[in-house]
Amino acid sequence: MPTRRSPPGSSWTASSPTPVAAVPLETVWAHGSLALGDYRPGRSDLDLAALVEAPVTGPQRQQLTLLHRVLMAEVPMASNLHCSCVERLQLPEVGRDHVTWAHGRLFARPVTPVSRRELSTGGLSLFGPGPAGLVAEVSDQEPAEFIRGDLKGYWYPASAKPVRRLRDIWVDLGLLTLARASVTLQDGRLIAKGQALEVPAELGAPAEVVADIRGRRYGSDPRRASLPWRIRRGRLARTFVRAGIERTLS
């Protein structure tokens, strides 16, 4: 029988009733912070990839949407759940869109080269066989090209929007994405967000912004920042991130 492991801080146990499957599952793998050992219950995203036997049908999409909405209503951590349903035969097709639940909705997107690298080198099996031997190894060039495109096409334009700069999540992800990208582009390593917090200082990031991120994401009592600090923090983060992206891409 396939083994199951529950994420740290979850309420699932081996004696818990098995949930009804909305799609014919073969395996469920975790990547991202859970696989990299940096998962923080209630703060980290739970990044999953589910290998399925056949294409997801229209009725199954409706059932998946309902299932996730019920989970979000009953399990607080489910709001951070991201899961792609990948048909086994389509697994080798890089760039192929897959039915995905993320950010509270169902849509289609690819499993990125970075996620594939995480799965192939250290993916965690939550149900069924592990990804080793099923997910092809990813070259250094594939994540590097994806990261450069992501910085140029998404993060650089996003960093110019003033409303986003006031939100904790954009400050955090802007600095940490840039830090992780810098490491991967330099030597091919994928690092967790916790490890990435050590990098911005080396890149000249404002120390007070880095301390703010560390306190909220890893402190025992994260508190909402005052509006004046959020405005100042947003300006500092924007200046650093935009300059860092320009330097990285050049």
N, C-alpha and C positions, 0 to 999 in steps of 0.2 A: 504494500500500500504506500502511495506517495507520502512523504513527510510534509508537515506544515510547520512553519515557524511564524509566530506572531510578532509584529513590530513592537519595539520597546514602548511600554506605556499603554498598549492596547488591552482590551478586555477579553480578547479571544483566547480560549484555552482548548486543549485537545478534547475536552468534554462538551464544548459548545456545539449546538446543532449546526450541521453543515448547511450553508445558505443554498437556496435554489439557484441553479445556474441559468442565467439568461441566454448564454451562448454555450456551445459544446467545447468546454475547456480541455486543453491538453496539459498546459503548464501555466504557472504565474511566476514571473520573475520580478525582482526589485532591482532598481539601479538608483543612481543619484545618492542622496545623503544616507539613506538606509544601508545601501551596499558599501558605501565608503566609510561607514562607521561614524557619521556625523549627524545622525537623526536626532531631532529634538521634538518630542511629542507636543502637538499643538502649535509648533512654530515652523517646523520643516514641512516641505511638500513630501508626499508619499508617491514616488514615481514608480509605476508598475508597467509591465508589458505582459499581456496575456496571449498565449499562442492558442489559436482556435482551429478546429478541424475544417471549417467551411466558411465561405463568405457570410458576413453578418447581413441578415435580411432586414427589410423594412419593419416588420413586427418585432424583430429582436432589438432593433434600434429603440423602438418605443419602450420595450421592456427594460432595456439598459438605462434609459433616461429615468423611468419610474423608479428602478432599483436604486440609482444613485441619489435621487431626490429623497427617498425614504431614508437612506443611509445618512445624508446630510442632516435630516431632521432628528435622527435618533442618536447619531454618533458625532460629537463635535469635531473630531479629527478628520472626518470624511470630507469636510470642506476643502482640505488640502490634498485630496486624492486626485492623482492624474494617472489615467490608465489607457493604453493603446491596445486594441484587439487586432492581432496580426495573424492573418491566415497562414498556416504552415507553408504552403506552396509559394507564398509571396514573401516569405522571410528573407530570401537572398536579394530581393529587388530593392536596392538602395534608392531612396527618393520616392518610393511608392507611398501614396496616402493610405492611412489606416483609420478606421473608426476609433475616435479617441474621446474620452471624458476628461475635461480639464476646465478649471475656472467656472465651474457650475453649469457647464453645457456640453452637449455632444456635437462633435464636428469631425472633420477629417484632416489629418496632417501626417507627415512622415515621421519615422523614428530616426532622429538625427544621427549623423556620424559620431557625435560625442556620446550619445546614449548607447549606440552600438558598441563603441569602445568600452564603455563602462560594463556593458553586459558580457562582452567577450573576455574581458580581463578580470572581472570580479563581481559578476552578477550573482545575486542571492536568490535561490529557489525557495519560494513560499509554498508551491504546490507542484508536484511532478518533477521530472528530471531537470537538472540545471542547464544553463545556456551553453556550457562548454561543449563543443562539437556540433552545436546547432546554429549558433551565431558565428558567422565567419569573422576572422580576425580583420581588424581595420588598420590600414596603413596610417603613418603619421600625417601624410598629406591630406587625407580626407577630413579629419577634424580641423586641421589648420585652415583649409579652404572654407569650411563651414563657419568657423569662428570669425574669420576676416569678413565674410559676407554678413554675418549677424551684427558685428560691430558697426559696419558701414551702413547697412540697410535698415537696422532696427534701433540699436542703442544710441547712435549718434543723433538721428532725428528725434528720438524720444527724449533725449537729455535737454532739448531746446524748449520743451513744453513746461511752462511755469507751474501749472496746477499740479503736475506729477511730482515736481521737486519737493512739494510740501509733505508728501506721503512717505512714511517709514519704509515701505517695501521698495520704493523706487530708489531711495538713497542707498539702502542696503544692497540691492541687486546691482545697481550701477557700479558701485565701487568693487563689489566682490566679483562681478562678471568680468570687469576689466582686469582685476588681479589674477583670476583663474586663467583668463585668455592669455595674459602675458607669460605665465608659466608654461602653458601648453604650447604656445608658439615658440618659446625658447628651447624647450627640451622634450616636448611631447608628453609630459606627465599630466594626468588629470588629478586635481586636488579638490578636497572638500571645502565648503565655505569656511569652516573653522580654521583650516590651514591657510586659506586665502587671506584671513585677517592679518597674518604676519607679513603679507606682501605689500599692501598699500604704503606702509611707512617707508619701505625701500624705494618706492616710486615717487615719494614726496607728497603723499596724501596728508591732509590736515589731521593732526593727531587727535583733536577734539571730536572730529567726525568718526574716526576709527573707534575711539573710546565709546562713543554713543552707540555705534552698531554692536560692539562687543557686549555692552551692558544690556541692551535690549534683547539680543538673540541668545546670549549665553549667561546673562545674569539671573539671579534667583528672584528678583522682583522688578520686572520691566515696567516702566511707567510711561505714560504718554507725555511727550515733550510739550513745552509751552509754545505758543504761536511765534513769539519773537525768535526763539531758538530754532524752530522748524524753518523759519524764513532764512535765517543766517546759515543754518546747516545746509539747506537746499542750494543756496548760492555757492557755498564752498564746494559741495559735492559736484554741482554742475560744472564749475570751472575746472575742477580736477579731472572729472570723467571725460569731458570734451577734449581737453588737452592731451589726456592719456590715450584716447582713441586715435587722435590725429598722429601722435608720436608712434603708436603701435602700427598703424596702417602705413606709415611712411617708411 
